[in-house]
Every structure is written in structure tokens, then in C-alpha cells.
Amino acid sequence: MALLAGLSGLAGSFAVAGLTRNFVATPVNLWLVKATPGIVVTASIQLLGTLGETLAFVLSLGLAVGLLAAVALVGDALGTRVGGTPGAVFGTYFAGWAVTTLLVGAPFFALGAAVPMAAVVGLWRYVPHSESPDRERRRIVVATAGFLGYLGLSAFVGLRLVRPETSVVTALPAAERDVIDSRLADARARSLDVDELGGLVTPVEQFYEIDIDAVNPNLNASKWDLRLTGAVERELTVTYGDLTDVTPEHRFVTLRCVGEPLNGQLMDNALWTGVPVSTLVEQARPTAEATHVMLRAADGYFEEFPIEAFEDGFLAYAMNGQLLPRKHGFPLRALIPGHWGEINVKWLTEIEFLGGPREGYWEKRGWHGTGPVSTVAKLHVVNHLPDGSIQVGGHAYAGVRGVQTVQVSTDGGASWAEARLSDPLPGDDVWRQWAYEYRASSPHEVVVRAIDGTGTVQTAVESPPFPMGATGWVRRRVEPRV
């Protein structure tokens, strides 16, 4: 009974709240993330990548079911003692509603868990048990079928609630769409024609996503605002409409996750639409004491870094010509040129100017990813061409330093040759594609390295992602086709 009540409460909560902050498993997930020691989080990121986040959410679902089951047991026991079966139903309902309200902070959404929990206890208490095995089996089959149908209905209803409420705008102006389409077409024209190698602009649905928990904020743009606080002459609050009324800019910007392996896939590029941070900073006027900036997000995430890195930043509300998707920070995210992805805060709600350094979310957990991103050339494609030659390719990135050259060695690093590079996209913080074709008759090791715009060769020193990002040269063994 308790297990069915817990599962029903979870499903009912999902039905009325969807995958939002009002879903009962969300605060459980947030608690689990905060309670997990930093060393465990670091190990999970390095060993499991995004799978670790998924597993943590599955565990949160199990914990939420267990909590609601325990609440049902207590409510049933106390209610039965006071008022028999009616008391058991009311006791379960009240206990489920009270505990869920405490978790999600929303009394109405708490009904989604409380009502089905009470219904399960009521059915359990009111439906008579039978000594006949056949009748008992039929009762279990009917009850199970009804319960599974309820779960399906809950999932169907809940999944319809995962989209953010834009409320203010539904699309970018036509004139801006024309500019964006032109720039995206230009990026496609500059991309190298290499099979299986992604283009210079990553589709929105394929752009990597790393967050501190599995349930993203579902914000309403008409109720959202951004505050500039701290060491400023004038504290400032701006709305979504204030930002979109400013003539927008469009910037190609590449992001790379500090926790990815050296040749990982957590590096992507998009065309972002928004406004320079200078537009707001000029109005707030930071004082001379302001040396650092803290960015805060609606999900409780926060990151701090020197104010110099912030001065050329960008506040984006659209991505590749569409409004910023929920998972990428709707309604607004920050883009800090040349720095690791962790400080490009999503669901931005506050910019606080500080008089000195503080630790950010990941720095409290041992990471040091607020500095400039390291140079990397990735090797993601090995193609065997019809003429018998071998083609290798990938992307290279060096932050605002830019990529000058990519060098390829087909003999394990003994000699080097220059690869072909895609024409650079407009912008200071953008990756480039590279490709190299050659012939080989025996197995060999291919090594790649990039040289940034200052002439500095990518370091050969190998280091893991923790605590400051992976470094080294990417190596891959290639077997020629016979």
C-alpha cells in the first residue's frame, strides 16, 4: 500500500507540475546535489559525464517515492487510530499535502501528490480482501491495470507542461531573422566538406548541456527580471522587455566545458542574439572598489570571476535564430569571451559587483575553471576516402586568442604537417574546423595540436579535466583499410 501510494503521489505531482520546480522530486534532487561531497561530484563528472546527472535524478525519483511512501504509512497509521478508515484517508491526504508543500513551496501543486496518495489508501482500506485466490488475483490485476493507466495519464499530462512560458515575445523580428539567416548561411559556406564532422554552427538540439541538477527552471519572461547589485553607484533592475527593446547584436561564440575529456564532445558553437553587458554596466556604474563579478541563476547556481573578463561579455536571449531554449537558459544567459563554459551562467537573475574574490559554485567543490579556456585541437573523424587515402578532421579552439594553425603528425609526433582550416567566422571567441588527407599502408598513431593566434603551441603536458580543464595533444591509432 505504501509503495503504491508513493508511486501515485510521484505520478500525480508530475501530472500537475511537469518537469518543473513544483515537481516533488525536484527539491529532493536539489538536496541530493548539494549534499553530495565535492569529490564524488568530480568523480561522477569525469567517469560518467552527463550520465551521472541522469543517474542522480533517477535516484532522486526513488528517494521521493520512498519519502511519500513513508508519509503514507504515518498518515494511515495515525489516521486509522483516530478515525478508522475515513481517518486513514484524511490522515494520508493531509500528511502528503503538508510534506509536499514543505518541499515545493506551492500548496496547490502539492494536491497533485496528496490526492492520489489518499485515493490509494482509501481503496486499500475500503476494498475487501478475499480468501479466494482467484478473486484476490483478479482484484490485484484490476488494481494494477488501473494504477498503470493512471501513471500513463499522469505522464501524458505532465510532459505537456515542460515548455517555458515566453509571455513577452514569441519570435524575433523579421528584420533580425533576415540578418541571422544570412550569417548562418555564411557559416555553412565556410564549413569544410568532411563526412561525419559537424559544421561550424551546432544545431540547438545538439548543443551540449551541463547543469547542477536535472530539472531546469521554467521561467515566465513577463515575471522575470535581472538585477545589478553590489558595488555600483546605482542598483538596476531590467525586464525582458527592456532587453529586447535594445537594438540586438548577433555573435558567434564557442563554449567548452571544463569537465570534458581532452577529446570529448562538450564543445559547441552557436550564433547568439542579445546585448553587450556594457549596455547595462554603463547604467549601473560600478564603483572603483568593484574588482570581481558574481553571476547568480534561478536554479541556485553562481559563479565569480574578475571584472575584466566581464567587460566584453554578452547577454543572450536567442540562439541560432530562435528564442533561447529552456535548457540553454531562457530567458537570458551570460556569455563571457574566452572562458570555460561554467561561468557562462544560464537563467541569469543577478549580476553582483564585488569588492574582492569569492568562491563560486564549482570552486567550492575544488574546481578552478573560471580562467581562460586552454587551446585544443580535437580529432573526431577518420574517413577512408575512395582513392585509398585517409582523411582526419575535427575542431580547434583557443578562446579569444583564436586558432592560427592546426598541425598533424601521422608518425606519433616525430614530424608535423599543416592541416586545412575553415575560414574564420566573424568574432573573437570562435572555433575552426580542420582536415588533413594523407596515405598510409600500416597502422600508425595520428597526433594533432593547435597553434593559437599569438603563435603559442598547444601544450603537450597531459592533465585530467579536474581541476582546471584537460590539456595535452590528442592521439589516435589509425588502421588503414586493406
N, C-alpha and C positions, 0 to 999 in steps of 0.2 A: 504493500500500500504506500509506504513512504517513498519508495523508488518511483512508482508511477506518479505520485504527487509531485515529486521533484522534477521529473521529466516534463510533466504537464505544465508546471509553473515556468520552466525554462522556455517551452514552446509558446506558451501564452504570452510571455514577456516579449519574445521575438515577434509574435504576430502583431502586437500593438506598437512596438518601438522600432522594429527592424534592426539593422546593424548600426545602432547609434549609441550615444552615451546613456540613453534611457533603457537600454537592454541590460537585464540583470547581470549578465556575465561580464559586461564591460568594466564596472568598478572592481570586480574580482580580478580581472586581467591586469588592471592598473595596479592593484595591490601586489599581485604576483610579480610584476615587473620591478616595482620599487623594492620589494622585499628580497629579490634575488641578489646575492652578492656579486659585486663587480667582476670578480674573477670567473664566475660561472657565466655571466653575460658575455664576457670576452671570449671564453672558450666556445660558447654556442655560436657566436658570430663567425669565428674562424673555422670551426668544424662543420657547421650546419648551414651557415649563410641565412637566407630568408626562410629556410625550412624551420629554423629554430623559433622564429616568430610564430609560425603556424602551429608548431607543437605546443608552444606556451599558451596559445589561445584554446587549443583543444583541451589542455589541462585545466584551463580556466572554466571551460564548459562543464567539465567533470566536477570541479570544485563547487560550481554554482548549483549543480544538481544535488550534490551531497549536502550543501547548506540548506537548500529548500526542503530536501527530504528530512533533515534533522528538525527543521522548523515545523514540518507537518506532523512529525512524531510528537513533538512537545505540545503543539496546539491540539492535536487529537487527544492526547492523554489528559491534559488539563481540562479541556472542554468536556470530555466524557465524564470525568469525575464530578464536574459541576452540574451538567445538564443533559447527560446521556448522549444519544446520537445527535440531536439538534445542537447540543453544546459542542460536540466534536466538530461539526461542520463550521459553526461560527468561530470556534477557537482556532481552527486551521486557517479560516479566511482572515481573521484579524491578525494572527501571527504572521502569516505570509505577506499581508499588506504592509504591516508595520516594518518588518525586516527589509522588504524590498524598497519601501520608501526611504529608509535609512541609507540604503545602498545607492539608489539612483537619484534621490532628492526630488522625485516627481510623484506625488500621491496618485495622480490619475493613471500614469503608466504602471504604477505598482499594482493596479487592479488586474492587469493582464496576467500577472503571476498568481495573485491571490484567488481569483475566481475559479480557475481550473483546478487549483490545489484543493479548494474546498469541495468542488464537484467530485473529485476522485475519492476523497474521504467519505462524502455522503453516499456515493454509490457503493463503496466498500461496506459501509455500515448498514445501509438500507436493503441491499440485495441479499436475500437469504442464501446461506450456504446449503449445500445438499449432500446427503450421504451417498447419493447415487453417483458413481464415477462418470457415467455418460452425461448426466445433467451438469455435473461440475465442469467437465471438459468443454461442453457447449457454452457454458457461462464464460469460461476463460477465453474461448475462441472469439465469442461475440465482443467481450470487453476489449480484447487485444485489437480486433479489427477496428472497433470504434476509436480506440486510442490512436492507432496508426493513421486513420483518416483525419483525426484532429491534428496530429503532427503535420501531415501533409498540407492541410488547410492553413495552419499557422505559418509554415514555411512559405507558402504561396503569397499570403498576405504580407508577411514580414519582408520578403525580398522586394516588394514593390515600394518599400519605404527607404531605400538606401541612397536615393539621389539627393543632392543638396538642393535647398531652396534658393534660387537665384534672386527672385523677387524684385530686383532693381533693373537688370538688363537681361535680355535673352540671347543677344547676339552682338557681335561687333558691327560698327557702322560699315556700310557698303564700301565707302572710300578706303577705309583701313583694310578691308578684306582684299581689295584690289592690290594694295601695296604688299600685303602678306603673301598673296598668291604669286606675285611676281618674284618675290625673294625666295620662296620655296621652289619655284620653277628654276631659278638660277642655281640654287643649291643642288638640285637634281642634275643639272647640266654639268656642274663641276665634279660630280661624283665619278670615281673610276668604275669602269665596267668590269667588275670582278665577281664571278659567281659566288653566291653564299655570303658575300660581305655586305653588311648593312650599309646604307647610304650615309650621307653627311648629316642628314636630319633623321632623328629617331622618331618613328610613329608614337603618338601619345600612349597608346595601349601597350607599347613595348618598352617604354622608358622605365628604368629601374626605380624601385620604391623601397625605401628603408625607413621604418618608423619605430617609435619606442613601444607601441602596442598595436594590437591587430585591429582595433576599431577606431577609424578615423573620425575626427569631428565632422558633424553635419551642420554647417553654419548657414544661417539665413543672412544674406548680404544686406538686407534692409535693416537688420538689427545689429549688424557688426560695425565696429569702429576700430581705429588704430590710434593709440595714444603715444605721444612723445613726451617722456618724463625725465626726471633726474636733474643733472647739472645743465639746465637750459635757462635762458632768460625768460622764455615764455612756453609753458606747457601747452601742448597742442593736441587736439582730438580731430581726426578726419574721418569722414564716412566713405563708403564705397562710391557714392555719387560724386564726392569731392575729387576722388582719384580719377574716375573715368571722365570727368569734365575737363581734365588737363589734356592738352594735345599729346597723344601717346607716342612713344618710341618703340622700335622693334629691334631686338638684339639677338644675335646668335650667341648662345652661351653653353659651354660644356660643363657637366657635373661629373665628378668621380668620387666614389665612396671610399673613405679612409680604411674601412674594414675589408675591402675586397682583396683577394689574392692578386699576385703580380699580373697574371694573365687572365684575371677574372672578367666578368661581363657587366660589372656595376659601374659603367662609364657610358654616358649618352649625351646627345646634343639636341637642342631644340631652338626654335625661333620664338622668343618670348616677347610679349607685348605688355607695356606698363609705363612707369615714370621713373626717372632718376631719383635716388634718395635725396639728392641735393635740393630738389623741389620743396621737400618738407623741412630739411635741415635749415635752410635759409630762413624759414618762418620761425622755427623754434629757437634758433641762435644758441648753440651750445656755448657754455662759458669756457674760460681758459683752463679751468680745472678738469674739464672733460677729457680723459685720455683713453677711455675704453667704452665699448657699447655692449649692452646686453639685449639680445632679442628674445622675446617670450612668445610662446604659441598657445593656442586654445587647448591643446592636449596636455599642457603642463611642461612641455619641453622648453629648454632655454639654453642659449649659448652666448659666450662672451668672447670678444676679440678686440684688438687695438682699433682706435677710431680711424687711423689712417687707412685701414683696409675697407672701412665702411664708406669713405668719401666718394668712391666711384661706383657704389652699389646701385642696385636696380630693384624696384618693387614691381613684380609681375602679377597681372591678373588674367592673362591669356597665354595660350601655349599652342604653337603651330596653327594659329588662326581660330581656335575655339576657346571659350571661357575655360579658365583653369579647372581641370577635373578635381573632384573632391580628394582623390588620393594624392594629388600633387599640390594641395594647399589652398583650395578655394576657401575664401575669396581672394587671398593675397599671400604671396610668398616673397622672401628676400633672395636675391642673387648677389653674392659677394665675389667679385672677379678674382680668379686665380687661386682660390682657396678650396680646401676639401669640402665635400658635399655637406658635412654635418653642420656647417654654420649657415647654410642656405635655408633658413628656417621657414617651415610651412605653417599655414593657418596663423599668420602673424597677427598679434594683438597689441604688442607693446614694444617700443624702442626706448630703452632706458640708457641715458648717458651717465657714465660712472667716473668717479674721480680716481680710480685705480683698478687694478686687475681683480677679478674674482674667478672662481671655478665654474665652468659650465656643466651641463648635464653629464656629458661623457668624460670630462676631465675629473669629475668626482669619482668616476669609475676607472681611472687610471690611463685614459687615452689622452693624447696631445695632438689632436687633429685640427687645431684652429689656425695653423700656419699655412704657408703657401703649399700648393699641391706639388708633388715631385714629378719629374719628367718620366714618361713611359712610352714605349713602343710595344704594342700588343700584336701577337701573331695568332690570328683566329682562323685563317683559311689556308688550306693546302689543296690546290687544284692540279690534276693531271690533265694537261691540255692534249688535244687531238694530234698535234705534231710531235708528241713524245716529251715535250718539255714540262717542267714543273713550275707552278706559279704559287707564290706565297703572298699573303697580304694581311692587312689589319688596319688599326687606327693608331695614331700617335698624338700625344697631348703633353703640353708643358705649361699650362696655365697662361698667364698674361705674357710670359716670355716668348710664346709662340714656338712652332716647330720649323727649324731651318732645313734639316736633313734627317732621313732615316737610312741607316746603314745595315746591310745584311751580310752575314757570313754563312757560307754553306760548308765550312770545314771546321766547325766548332769554335770559331773565333780567331783562327790563325790569319785570315785575310778578310778584307771587307770590300763591299761594292755598294754604290748608292742605289736606293730604290726610287721608283717613280712616285711622285707625290701629287695629290689632288691640288688644284688651285685653291689658295686660301680663301675661306669665306670672310666677308666683312666682319670685323670685330676683333677685340683684343684677347678674348678668352675662348678660343675655339680650337677643336681638334682638326687633324687632317688624315686622309686615307693614304696608305702606301701600298705598293705592289712591286714584286720583283719576279722575273722569269729567268730560268736557267735550266741546264741539262745536267743530269747525274745518272750514273749506272749502278751505283751501290748505295746501301744505307748510309746516312750521314746525319750530322746534327746541324740544324739551322739555328742561328743566333741573331737577334735583332736588337738594335739600340737606336735611340734618337739623339739628335743634337739640337738644343734649343736655340732661340733667336739671338742669344748672347754668345753663341759659339761653345757653350759648355756641353760636354758629352755626358749623357745619362750615366749615372754611377753604376759600376759593376758590382758594388758591395751588396750582397743579398741580405735582406732583413724581412721579417714577417710583418703582417699588417699592424699588429699591436707593438708599440703604442702610437706610432707616427706615420703609418702607411707603409705598404710594401715597396721595396726597392730591389734593383738588380736587373740583369738582362734576361729577357725571355728566351728560353731554349726549347727546341722541339726536335725529336727524332723523326726523320722522314724516310719512308721506304719507297723507292722508285717502283713503278709498275713494270713488270716484265712483259 
